[in-house]
Amino acid sequence: MSKNLNGELRALVDELVDKGLTLGQARREFERQFIVAALRCHQGNLGGSARSLGIHRNTLRNKVGDLGIVTDDYAPKGPRARR
């Protein structure tokens, strides 16, 4: 991890601790934001997102459901191309 990123992460963690966030709350929100970023990058595609995250597609599908993430929110708008 780069020194700058490490410093930014440390500052963010310090702020969350100061606000009283528990480790469980912080972990859940970090995981949610990380998954949402992957879904945005892959336009809501679970397979591509899972590969980029280094987890199995089914694991991602379960996490998406547990975290209440709606993958359609990150899919391209308009008519879908047929396969």
C-alpha positions as CSV (number, residue, x, y, z in Angstrom):
1,M,0.0,0.0,0.0
2,S,1.4,3.4,-0.9
3,K,2.4,5.7,1.9
4,N,-0.2,8.3,0.9
5,L,-3.0,5.8,0.8
6,N,-2.0,4.4,4.1
7,G,-2.1,7.9,5.6
8,E,-5.5,8.7,4.1
9,L,-6.9,5.4,5.4
10,R,-5.4,6.0,8.9
11,A,-7.1,9.5,8.9
12,L,-10.5,8.0,7.8
13,V,-10.2,5.2,10.5
14,D,-9.4,7.7,13.2
15,E,-12.4,9.8,12.2
16,L,-14.7,6.7,12.3
17,V,-13.4,5.7,15.7
18,D,-13.9,9.2,17.0
19,K,-17.5,9.1,15.8
20,G,-18.1,5.8,17.7
21,L,-18.5,3.4,14.8
22,T,-18.0,-0.2,15.8
23,L,-15.6,-2.5,13.9
24,G,-18.6,-4.4,12.6
25,Q,-20.3,-1.3,11.3
26,A,-17.1,-0.1,9.6
27,R,-16.4,-3.5,8.1
28,R,-19.9,-3.7,6.7
29,E,-19.8,-0.2,5.2
30,F,-16.4,-0.7,3.7
31,E,-17.4,-4.0,2.1
32,R,-20.6,-2.4,0.8
33,Q,-18.7,0.5,-0.8
34,F,-16.0,-1.7,-2.2
35,I,-18.6,-3.9,-3.9
36,V,-20.6,-1.0,-5.2
37,A,-17.4,0.4,-6.8
38,A,-16.8,-2.9,-8.5
39,L,-20.4,-3.1,-9.7
40,R,-20.1,0.5,-11.1
41,C,-16.8,-0.4,-12.9
42,H,-18.4,-3.5,-14.4
43,Q,-21.8,-1.9,-15.1
44,G,-23.7,-4.2,-12.7
45,N,-22.2,-7.4,-14.1
46,L,-21.8,-9.8,-11.2
47,G,-19.3,-12.1,-13.0
48,G,-16.9,-9.3,-13.9
49,S,-17.3,-7.7,-10.5
50,A,-16.6,-11.0,-8.7
51,R,-13.5,-11.6,-10.8
52,S,-12.1,-8.1,-10.0
53,L,-12.8,-8.6,-6.3
54,G,-11.2,-12.1,-6.3
55,I,-14.3,-13.9,-5.1
56,H,-16.7,-16.4,-6.6
57,R,-19.8,-15.1,-8.3
58,N,-22.1,-16.8,-5.9
59,T,-20.2,-15.3,-2.9
60,L,-20.7,-11.9,-4.4
61,R,-24.4,-12.6,-5.1
62,N,-24.9,-13.6,-1.5
63,K,-23.0,-10.5,-0.2
64,V,-25.0,-8.2,-2.5
65,G,-28.2,-9.7,-1.1
66,D,-27.0,-9.4,2.5
67,L,-26.0,-5.8,2.1
68,G,-29.2,-4.8,0.2
69,I,-27.4,-3.7,-2.9
70,V,-29.5,-3.6,-6.1
71,T,-27.3,-4.5,-9.0
72,D,-29.7,-3.0,-11.5
73,D,-28.8,0.4,-10.2
74,Y,-25.3,0.0,-11.8
75,A,-26.4,-1.6,-15.1
76,P,-26.5,0.5,-18.3
77,K,-29.9,2.1,-18.9
78,G,-31.9,1.4,-22.0
79,P,-32.7,-1.7,-24.0
80,R,-30.3,-4.6,-23.3
81,A,-28.5,-6.4,-26.1
82,R,-29.8,-9.9,-26.7
83,R,-27.2,-12.8,-26.4
